Structure formats: structure tokens, C-alpha cells
Amino acid sequence: MSLSTTLQWEDGGQTHSAQWHSENGIAPHKKIQIADDTLTADIAYRLACEGTAMLYKGDFQNARQLLQALVRRVDKPSKKSSRANRVTKEKTKSPLDTFNLHRLAQSQRARILGMILIPVNADHTISLRRAPDVAQACLEAYGEKTEPYVISLRELLGVISAHEWRKNGVQVLTRDDEEVRIHPHYGVFSPVRGEYIELVLKTPLPSAIKKNSTAFDIGVGTGVLSVVLALRGIQKIVSTDLDDRAIACAQENIERLDLQSQIDVLKTDLFPSGKAALIVCNPPWLPARPSSSLERAVYDPESQMLKGFLSNLKNHLLDGGEGWLILSDLAEHLGLRTRDELLQWIEQAGLQVLGRMDTKPTHNKAFDKADALHVPRSREITSLWRLAAQAEI
């Protein structure tokens, strides 16, 4: 969840305050120093490492350059630093140890880079020199505000980037020689990894669809899989999610493509009432605890969503229906889950595996040898598991 409360600082001998907003759930900083264009990168880096946040009152573009300088210092520490030594030692760790150390390093990196703060007016404008127009981007991410607030520059740049993704969209397939684009909202996982979309597009539909053209999309997100199913001709699709941003995003994408007569979006936990001939679920792929609401699309603590989908799937399938589970095996390569565990959960749920479609990821990190998780990512396979109720004896 995002965190909003009061931030206080001293300036000119007076105490000032403003609303603090953090989508990563970071508490208001207790040590704050006013910063301007005279602040050097080395001093800023030292302050950030010591836990002092810098409220920027100078030129906005200079603040961006300062953040870039911090990025260079964080990502390329001196060989004498403990962080550099730890990165070297990671090479001898198990995949699970490497993953945990990677998350720790990412957390520490985010903490340091989040120390440059930007004051924002209640109307989402920024009064700093050469500040861009971020009003629409912040309105989309945060909604209406009634008072000025402060956010980290790093989060603000993420909001700006998300606005561009929302405006331009992501091409997911072609319909009648025209691009079909999905427009992700801030805080909703973007379908930039297209390999799983191809699996849903190419896997043969279950025979039960011919008698009852219905489908459920569990965890709708941007709505991309519901759109694919609708374009494949399924007449009635019920899509569910618990996240308000995801529901709004999916509805907007469905309406943009004029598919609202085929797709209904509901706010509910996992399954809607009733049964369907096809039930699709693309749960978060890694069974670990998310550090913020923005990570919920990636991390599924203790595989709660995965287990919930499997354990209730049988009760919502029509005769001859199928459940399509879209899942990467990255968790297996990281030591977070075994294949035997997954197969055991499937069997315990009264399900059988009819088949599996596999594909290799094509995203950049799968080929980046400098990435801390390169080895497991290079071995990753994304699969569509075709599941059905076990035959009764």
C-alpha cells in the first residue's frame, strides 16, 4: 500500500511540513536537508548513505542529473567498499542465496536513490525551475490531492514513465492488419513480456467452448488475456481482480477495443460465481513477499494466489472445461519452489495435466550476463499448463 503522512523539515529557522507520499510504503524521513544546485554528487551520496534525505529547491533538471550521479555511484562502488566485496562473494552462493542477496541489494539501492525529494503542489504542478508538466501523470497515479505533498524524485520519474506507457500503449498482437495495443496504468504490471500472450493465443481452445462459450480470467491486470480470449471468439468472459488500479485499467482497455459486450470486470477474490468452459490465470511467478504494492504482480507470498487458483479450479469448471495456468519456472531455478511441489498441489486439488505449452523468454535480462540472476534467468521457461478435473473412478 502507498503511505501518506506528514513530513517535517527546517528551513530558514522555521519548521515546515507537507504531506508525504510513497507508493513503496517508505515512512517519512526523519533527517531532511534542504538541497540546491550547489550540492555536489559526492556529498549527496554521503548524505543518502547516512540516511539524510535532500529536499530539492533548485533546478529540476539539475536534480535529475544529481540522481543520475547517485545511480553511477551506487551501481559502480569502489573495490574497497563492502558492497563491491559482497557482489564478488555472490558468485559462490546458491541460487536462493543469490536471489535473497539480490533483493537486499535492490532494497538498499532503492533506499539511497530515494533520498532526493521533490515538493509538489496540490494541483500536481512543480514550482522548481525547468520542471516538466507532470500534472496529468501524477493525477493518473495518485488521483486528486487537496494539499501540497512531497515525493522522491525516483518515484516521480517512475510516474512520468508510466504515463508515457499509458499514453502510447504496448502492442500485443495484430487484428485485421491493425495493431492491438494495451495501455497499462501506473501500478499495473505491463505486458511487455509477450511470450505468455503468444501461448494463450496459440493453445487450442477446449472442446467445451463449442457448447458454452464462456471463460474466466483470474487476476485480470491490464486485461490483456481477456482481450486475447475475446479476439479468439469467446462470447462471454468474466474477469476478476482485487486491485482497484487493475480493474480501472482493464475496463479502459476493454472499452478502447470495443469489447465490453464480451467482457465483464468484477472486483472479487479469485473466482466469480458460476462455472466456465475455460479459466485462465497468470499469477505472480515468484513465491516471495512483496516489499510494496507495486511488487504484488511479481511476488506471491507463500504461493497464496497459485494455491488458491488450483484448489478451487475444479469447482468452477464445466464438464470438459480446462484451466490454463500460465507460470514461469524461474522460481524453481532460484530454489523458491520445486516442480514436485507444483505437481503435488495440482494432484491434491483433484486436477490432472492434459498438456503443457512451453516457450523461452525473450526479454533483455535473459541475455544479460552482468545481471546478478543471469544463470537462472537464462534457463527460465514460461509454460501454459492445461489442467482439467481428474476423471472420477
Secondary structure, DSSP 4 states (H G I P E B T S, - for coil): --EEEEEEEEETTEEEEEEEEETT-PPPPS-EEEE-TT--HHHHHHHHHHT-EEEE-SBHHHHHHHHHHHHHHHHS--TTSHHHHHHHHHTTS-HHHHHHHHHHHHHHHHHHHTTEEEEE-TTS---SBT----HHHHHHHH---SS-EEEEHHHHHHHHHHHHHHHH-EEEEEETTEEEEE-PPTTS-----THHHHHHHHSPPPTHHHH--EEEEES-TTSHHHHHHHHTT-SEEEEEES-HHHHHHHHHHHHHTT-TTTEEEEE-SS--SS-EEEEEE---SB-S--SSGGGTTTB-GGGHHHHHHHHHHGGGEEEEEEEEEEEESHHHHTTS--HHHHHHHHHHTTEEEEEEEEE---SGGGT-TTSTTHHHHHT--EEEEEEEEPPP-
